Amino acid sequence: MQKANNQMAIESTLLEKTFHLSEQGTTVKREILAGLTTFVSMAYILFVNPSILGAAGMDKGAVFTATALSAILGSVLMAFLANYPIAVAPGLGDNAFFTFSVVLGMGISWQKAMAGVFIASVLFTILSFLKVREIVIDAIPKDLKLAMAAGIGIFIAFVGLQGGGLVVASKTSLVEIGSLAVPTTWLTIFGIFVIAILMAKKVPGSIFIGLVSTALLGLITGLIKMPANIISLAPSMKPTFGVGISYLPSVMDPQMWAVVLIFLLVAFFDTAGTLIGLAQQAGIIKDNKMPRIGQALMADSVSMLAGSVMGTTPTAAYVESSAGIAIGGKTGLTSLTVSILFVFSMFFSPLLTVVTNQVTAPALIVVGVLMASSLREIDWGKFEIAMPAFLTIVGMPLTYNISYGIAFGFLTYPILMFAAGRRKEVNYIMWILLFVFVLLLYVLNIVPKS
């Protein structure tokens, strides 16, 4: 017994030295619970990513394994390099663009498209190594960073409302309330109330408890099917591993240049915006700067490069990390916990099928409420700030794209600040970004879409 206690004390001390838990005002238990919550919120990517990329002709089993391994690598790097409570995995926007716009829309084979992802990943890593991304993020004004955080919060709340069946598409008004006659929608409603009530009572781990409760109710009522198996070995990556590298000569095609540029720019600003929003929520940003941002960006870049070799689309910092941050995750121990759970998921993947959209939707909606709190710190009294901030916030959910929301804010901020006679307060980098986003919007709109 004494030996076991000594071992636990040694492990606790090691974790303290590695992640500086006391300095950040957190505990091992809280960080692990935060990691569990984040993992449960983002575990869907293990099944959604193979489904989307499978539509492009890629082997679903190989993509499943590549998805898990890239998430493990990215989250481990984020834990030890940056000490951030932010998980990394293949991004949903990029895989949808890869399949529906590039492969199906432009008629480019998935092998050639993966070569484009690889080139973009290499350029991405070089930009991180040269600290170009770090310089850009530091140049973004505080009000726009706050707007990004709020916009991402509203965006993921919208994703949750849609995934949970509370909001559906409409031909006349774009969106409308979902049907309450659909039984699974009530799972979402149940989860929202459970989490909201627990949050109001300030119960630790409210979001995670709500997720588990919703999943259990779904299993009990039969709305969620029990998995057929419990243990399953991870499929081989042979069908996709290294394919992008072997098709590198195809990148010389001018048509592929636009593909590389889009993957590079979208990944650059999607991740930057998400990192800023999550760091704002976690209280990491000090004096409008993110400590260790260079290490965080390098972790993201390396995992993106590795993922392109294994056979998956670009990785990104996950907005679902906000669920873990909301219950107290503050250090890399949270993201390390996520990576460990992804390791186990490779062998117990059938169990993850119980984590349906209706299970994760309540967490996303509640977290959206928490992230939107940054709205109160924006200087709404000055129109030259209020307008770009507003466009950033509404642009993300209304275009269903984080990059577009950021673009709207970055295109208007320097122009309005100049018009208000405050041009000296605008960093020259913001003017450069204005032209970058003009290029991004132009390219995104000339590339054929399916």
C-alpha positions in Angstrom: 0.0 0.0 0.0 2.8 2.4 0.9 4.6 1.5 -2.3 1.5 2.3 -4.3 1.1 5.7 -2.6 4.7 6.5 -3.2 4.3 5.6 -6.9 1.2 7.9 -7.2 3.1 10.7 -5.5 6.0 10.4 -8.0 3.6 10.4 -10.9 1.8 13.4 -9.5 5.0 15.3 -9.1 6.1 14.4 -12.7 2.8 15.7 -14.1 3.1 18.9 -12.0 6.6 19.6 -13.3 5.6 18.8 -16.9 2.3 20.7 -17.1 2.6 23.3 -14.2 -0.8 22.3 -12.9 -0.7 24.4 -9.7 0.5 27.5 -11.5 -2.5 27.2 -13.8 -4.9 26.6 -10.9 -5.9 23.1 -11.9 -5.6 19.5 -10.8 -4.8 16.1 -12.3 -8.4 15.0 -11.8 -9.9 18.1 -13.5 -7.5 17.8 -16.4 -8.3 14.2 -17.1 -12.1 14.9 -16.8 -11.6 17.7 -19.3 -9.7 15.4 -21.6 -12.5 12.8 -21.4 -15.1 15.5 -22.2 -13.2 16.8 -25.2 -12.6 13.3 -26.5 -16.3 12.3 -26.2 -17.2 15.6 -28.0 -14.9 15.0 -30.9 -14.8 11.2 -31.2 -17.3 11.4 -34.1 -14.5 12.4 -36.4 -13.3 8.8 -36.3 -16.4 7.8 -38.2 -17.3 11.0 -40.1 -13.8 11.5 -41.7 -13.8 8.0 -43.3 -17.3 8.5 -44.5 -16.5 11.8 -46.2 -13.2 10.7 -47.7 -14.7 7.4 -48.6 -17.0 9.3 -50.9 -13.9 10.4 -52.8 -12.9 6.8 -53.3 -10.4 6.4 -50.4 -10.3 3.2 -48.3 -12.5 3.9 -45.2 -10.6 1.5 -42.9 -7.2 3.1 -43.8 -8.7 6.6 -43.3 -10.1 5.5 -39.9 -6.6 4.5 -38.7 -4.9 7.6 -40.3 -7.5 9.8 -38.5 -6.8 8.2 -35.1 -3.0 8.3 -35.5 -2.9 12.0 -36.7 -5.2 13.0 -33.8 -2.8 11.1 -31.4 0.3 12.8 -32.8 -1.2 16.3 -32.9 -2.7 16.1 -29.4 0.6 14.8 -27.9 2.6 17.5 -29.6 0.1 20.1 -28.4 0.4 18.7 -24.9 4.2 18.7 -24.6 5.3 21.5 -26.9 2.7 24.1 -26.0 1.1 22.8 -22.8 -2.3 23.8 -24.3 -5.6 22.0 -23.5 -6.4 21.9 -27.2 -6.9 18.6 -29.1 -5.9 18.2 -32.8 -7.5 16.0 -35.4 -8.5 16.1 -39.1 -10.7 19.1 -39.8 -14.3 18.7 -41.0 -14.2 21.7 -43.4 -11.0 20.5 -45.2 -12.2 16.9 -45.7 -15.5 18.2 -47.2 -13.7 20.5 -49.5 -11.3 17.7 -50.5 -14.1 15.3 -51.5 -16.9 17.5 -52.8 -15.0 20.4 -54.4 -11.7 19.0 -55.5 -12.3 15.3 -56.2 -16.0 15.2 -57.2 -16.3 18.8 -58.3 -13.0 19.3 -60.2 -12.6 15.7 -61.3 -9.2 15.3 -59.7 -8.3 11.9 -58.4 -8.0 11.5 -54.6 -4.4 10.5 -55.1 -3.5 13.8 -56.9 -5.6 15.8 -54.4 -3.6 14.1 -51.5 -0.4 15.3 -53.2 -1.8 18.8 -53.0 -2.5 18.4 -49.3 1.1 17.2 -48.8 2.6 20.2 -50.6 0.3 22.5 -48.6 1.4 20.8 -45.4 5.1 21.3 -46.2 4.6 25.0 -46.9 2.5 25.2 -43.7 5.3 23.7 -41.6 7.9 26.0 -43.2 5.7 29.1 -42.3 5.4 27.9 -38.7 9.1 27.3 -38.4 9.8 30.8 -39.7 7.3 32.1 -37.1 5.3 33.8 -39.8 2.0 32.4 -38.3 3.1 33.6 -34.9 3.8 37.1 -36.1 0.4 37.3 -37.8 -1.5 36.1 -34.8 0.2 38.7 -32.5 -0.8 41.4 -35.0 -4.5 40.7 -34.7 -6.2 43.3 -32.6 -7.8 42.3 -29.3 -11.4 43.1 -30.4 -11.1 40.8 -33.4 -9.7 38.0 -31.3 -12.7 38.4 -28.9 -15.0 38.4 -32.0 -13.4 35.2 -33.2 -14.0 33.5 -29.9 -17.6 34.5 -29.9 -18.1 33.7 -33.5 -16.7 30.2 -33.0 -19.0 29.7 -30.0 -22.1 30.6 -32.0 -20.8 28.5 -34.9 -20.4 25.4 -32.8 -23.8 26.0 -31.1 -25.3 26.1 -34.5 -23.6 22.9 -35.4 -25.0 21.4 -32.2 -28.5 22.6 -32.9 -28.3 21.2 -36.5 -26.8 17.9 -35.4 -29.3 17.5 -32.6 -32.2 18.0 -35.0 -33.5 21.2 -33.4 -32.7 23.2 -36.5 -33.1 21.9 -40.0 -32.8 23.2 -43.6 -35.7 25.1 -45.2 -36.3 25.9 -48.8 -38.1 29.1 -48.0 -36.2 30.5 -45.0 -32.9 28.6 -45.2 -33.4 27.2 -41.6 -36.3 26.4 -39.4 -37.1 24.5 -36.2 -36.8 20.8 -36.4 -39.7 18.3 -35.9 -40.3 17.3 -32.3 -42.0 14.2 -33.6 -38.5 12.8 -34.3 -37.6 10.7 -31.2 -33.9 11.3 -31.3 -34.4 15.1 -31.1 -35.7 14.6 -27.6 -32.3 13.1 -26.7 -30.8 16.4 -27.6 -33.4 18.3 -25.5 -32.8 16.0 -22.6 -29.1 16.5 -22.8 -29.4 20.3 -22.9 -31.5 20.4 -19.8 -29.3 18.0 -17.9 -26.1 20.0 -18.6 -27.8 23.3 -18.1 -29.3 22.4 -14.8 -25.9 20.9 -13.6 -24.1 24.0 -14.8 -26.6 26.3 -13.0 -25.9 24.2 -9.8 -22.2 24.5 -10.5 -21.7 20.8 -10.5 -18.1 19.8 -11.6 -18.0 17.9 -14.8 -21.5 19.0 -15.8 -20.9 18.6 -19.5 -19.3 15.2 -19.3 -22.1 13.9 -17.0 -24.7 15.3 -19.5 -22.9 13.5 -22.4 -22.9 10.1 -20.5 -26.5 10.5 -19.3 -27.7 11.3 -22.9 -25.9 8.2 -24.3 -27.3 6.0 -21.6 -30.8 7.2 -22.2 -30.4 6.6 -25.9 -29.3 3.0 -25.2 -32.0 2.3 -22.7 -34.8 3.6 -25.1 -33.3 1.9 -28.1 -32.7 5.2 -29.9 -29.0 4.4 -30.0 -28.1 0.9 -31.1 -25.8 -1.2 -28.9 -22.5 -2.0 -30.8 -22.3 -5.4 -32.3 -18.7 -5.9 -31.0 -16.6 -4.4 -28.3 -13.1 -5.0 -29.5 -11.8 -4.4 -33.0 -8.2 -4.2 -34.3 -7.3 -1.1 -36.2 -7.4 -1.5 -40.0 -4.2 -1.2 -42.1 -3.2 2.2 -43.6 -1.5 0.5 -46.6 -4.1 1.7 -49.2 -3.5 5.4 -48.4 0.0 5.6 -46.8 2.5 7.7 -48.8 0.1 8.0 -51.8 0.4 11.8 -51.8 4.2 11.6 -52.0 4.1 9.2 -54.9 1.8 11.5 -56.9 3.9 14.7 -56.3 4.6 15.2 -60.1 0.9 15.9 -60.6 1.2 19.1 -58.6 2.9 20.7 -61.6 -0.5 20.9 -63.2 -1.7 24.6 -63.0 -5.1 23.3 -61.9 -3.5 21.9 -58.7 -1.9 25.2 -57.8 -5.2 26.6 -56.8 -5.9 23.5 -54.8 -2.6 23.8 -52.9 -3.2 27.6 -52.3 -6.7 27.0 -50.9 -5.6 24.2 -48.6 -2.8 26.3 -47.3 -4.8 29.5 -46.7 -7.9 27.8 -45.3 -5.8 25.6 -42.9 -3.7 28.7 -41.9 -6.6 30.8 -40.8 -9.0 28.1 -39.6 -6.5 26.9 -37.1 -5.3 30.4 -36.2 -8.9 31.5 -35.5 -9.7 28.4 -33.5 -6.6 28.6 -31.5 -7.3 32.2 -30.6 -10.9 31.5 -29.7 -10.0 28.5 -27.5 -7.0 30.3 -25.9 -9.3 33.2 -25.1 -11.8 30.9 -23.4 -9.1 29.1 -21.4 -7.6 32.4 -20.2 -4.3 31.7 -21.9 -4.1 35.1 -23.7 -2.2 37.7 -21.7 -1.8 41.3 -22.9 -3.2 40.3 -26.2 -0.5 37.7 -26.8 -0.6 33.9 -26.7 2.4 32.4 -24.8 4.0 29.5 -26.5 1.9 30.2 -29.7 4.9 29.2 -31.8 5.1 25.7 -30.3 1.3 25.3 -30.6 1.4 26.2 -34.3 4.4 23.9 -34.9 2.4 21.0 -33.2 -0.5 21.7 -35.5 1.8 21.9 -38.6 3.7 18.7 -37.9 0.5 16.7 -37.3 -0.9 18.1 -40.6 2.2 17.0 -42.5 2.2 13.5 -40.9 -1.5 13.2 -41.6 -1.0 13.9 -45.3 1.6 11.1 -45.4 -0.7 8.6 -43.6 -3.7 9.4 -45.8 -6.0 12.0 -44.3 -6.8 15.7 -45.0 -5.3 18.6 -42.9 -5.5 18.4 -39.1 -6.7 21.4 -37.1 -7.1 22.6 -33.6 -10.6 21.3 -32.6 -13.3 23.7 -31.5 -14.7 20.8 -29.5 -11.8 21.3 -27.1 -13.9 24.1 -25.7 -16.1 21.5 -24.0 -13.1 20.3 -22.0 -11.9 23.9 -21.4 -15.4 24.7 -20.1 -15.1 22.3 -17.2 -11.6 23.4 -16.2 -9.1 22.1 -18.7 -6.1 24.5 -18.7 -3.0 22.5 -19.5 -1.5 20.0 -21.9 -2.6 17.2 -19.6 -6.1 17.6 -21.1 -4.8 17.1 -24.7 -2.6 14.3 -23.6 -5.6 12.5 -22.1 -7.4 13.0 -25.4 -4.5 11.4 -27.3 -4.5 8.4 -24.9 -8.2 7.9 -25.4 -7.6 8.0 -29.2 -5.1 5.1 -28.7 -7.7 3.1 -26.9 -10.4 4.0 -29.5 -8.3 2.2 -32.2 -9.0 -1.1 -30.4 -12.5 -0.3 -29.0 -13.9 1.6 -32.0 -17.3 -0.2 -31.9 -18.1 1.5 -28.6 -17.7 4.9 -30.1 -20.8 4.4 -32.2 -23.0 5.3 -29.2 -21.6 8.8 -29.4 -24.2 10.1 -31.9 -24.9 13.7 -33.0 -27.7 13.9 -30.5 -25.2 13.0 -27.7 -22.6 15.6 -28.5 -25.1 18.3 -29.6 -26.0 19.4 -26.0 -22.4 19.9 -25.1 -21.7 22.0 -28.2 -24.8 24.2 -27.6 -23.9 24.9 -23.9 -20.3 25.6 -24.8 -21.4 28.0 -27.4 -23.2 29.9 -24.7 -19.9 30.0 -22.6 -17.8 31.2 -25.5 -20.2 33.9 -26.6 -19.5 35.6 -23.2 -16.5 37.3 -24.8 -19.0 39.6 -26.6 -19.1 41.8 -23.5 -15.5 42.8 -23.8 -15.7 44.1 -27.4 -15.7 47.9 -27.7 -19.2 48.2 -29.3 -19.1 52.0 -28.7 -16.8 52.5 -31.7 -18.4 51.6 -35.1 -15.0 51.1 -36.7 -14.5 48.2 -34.3 -18.1 47.1 -33.9 -18.7 46.5 -37.6 -15.7 44.2 -38.3 -16.4 42.4 -35.0 -20.0 41.9 -35.9 -19.2 40.6 -39.4 -16.7 38.2 -37.9 -19.2 36.8 -35.5 -22.2 36.4 -37.8 -20.0 35.4 -40.8 -18.9 32.1 -39.3 -22.3 30.5 -38.6 -24.1 32.1 -41.6 -21.5 30.9 -44.1 -20.8 27.7 -42.2 -17.1 28.5 -42.4 -14.7 29.9 -39.8 -12.3 31.3 -42.5 -15.1 33.3 -44.2 -16.0 34.9 -40.8 -12.4 35.9 -40.2 -12.2 37.2 -43.8 -15.2 39.5 -43.3 -13.6 41.0 -40.2 -10.1 41.4 -41.6 -11.4 43.0 -44.8 -13.3 45.7 -43.0 -11.2 46.4 -40.0 -8.2 48.3 -41.6 -10.5 50.2 -44.0 -12.8 51.4 -41.2 -9.9 52.2 -38.9 -8.4 54.3 -41.7 -11.7 56.1 -42.3 -12.0 56.9 -38.6 -8.5 58.5 -38.6 -6.9 55.7 -36.6 -4.6 54.3 -39.3 -1.6 54.5 -37.0 -3.2 51.9 -34.7 -3.4 49.4 -37.5 -0.4 47.0 -37.8 0.9 46.8 -41.3 0.3 43.1 -41.2 -3.4 43.8 -41.1 -3.1 45.6 -44.5 -1.2 42.6 -45.9 -3.9 40.2 -44.6 -6.6 42.4 -46.3 -5.1 41.6 -49.7 -4.5 37.9 -48.7 -8.2 37.5 -47.9 -9.2 39.2 -51.1 -7.1 36.5 -52.9 -8.6 33.7 -50.8 -12.2 34.8 -51.4 -11.4 35.1 -55.1 -9.8 31.7 -55.4 -12.5 30.0 -53.4 -15.2 31.4 -55.7 -13.4 30.5 -59.0 -12.8 26.9 -58.1 -15.7 24.7 -59.3 -17.9 23.2 -56.7 -20.0 20.1 -56.9 
